[in-house]
Amino acid sequence: MGRTLLIVLLLAAGGGYYLYGVYAEQQAREAIEVGVRDARRSFSDKAASIVTEEAKDYNRRIREALKDFESQVQDVYEGHEDWRNVDGYRTEVERRFEEGEISEAQKKSMMEGFGMVKNAYDTLLAGSWETELEAVDEGADIRMDVYEVARVTDDDGNPLLEARAFLWGVEDSTRIGWGQLSLRYWTTGAAPSKTLRREARRQGLDPDNMEYVLGRAEGTATPYIILQSPSDYIDAFPPYVSLAAIRFPAMPREAETVDFSYGFSARKGGARHEIAFAWEKLGIPEAWKLAEGDVWNADVVEASEDEIIPEEEKKDEDEEG
């Protein structure tokens, strides 16, 4: 009887220690959640004041803020570093696929999103990106920072460019309405029409060596991928930024510069903002052009006379005629 009672008491004590351990872990995990939330809130406040800065100040200050953010998160996880698993989403997707909860197509889509977030996460925390294109709308506190442009192909094998961008100030609560993407290609050479040759001579230009619009391509600004909640993939992802992968045709080899416009609307805090980012006569890197032998299959629209000849010059010509 006494021995039995002793065993029962020992078992009860063991159960108490177990329950205490479970409770302590629960408390620690909740503290980490609160700490990460506080770190994200602090970074968001800083980022909001940085993203409309001049390029030099933005590049310096946003990297400093990201470094501080990562330091805060590390402090939050101190003593429980093994609980911080940035690959947790990948592991969960693989488990769900193996157990038949999701299809192969779903797995592919989810992994594509995770891969983009992981790449952006590593890039941000390392402060290692170099801006290829950037634009700011101060009224909406939105900055577009294109940090990578890569050659890809569509499902039919057509060559495309994929621009990956940080959209600072576009959060999960921001309602976006996508507008138009427009590309206008410029080249230099012999004027392709009698009208242009006549106009070139009238302006004292060499009609055999003049700058003119080769053509243009237009389409929707809707990104190939838009992720407004990167923290769904990595819980400690910095806030106040969305990720976009924007696809457009590889550029013709004859083109030397490009006018690039990109528009969308953003509703933030009840206010609607019309965003119109534009870059004029950008030099086209060789890597952005079609390779030798590639066919330009984009829906190309020939440039109109009004696009090539300024409207005021056209009026002068009409009056002379």
Disulfide bonds with the S-S distance in Angstrom:
none
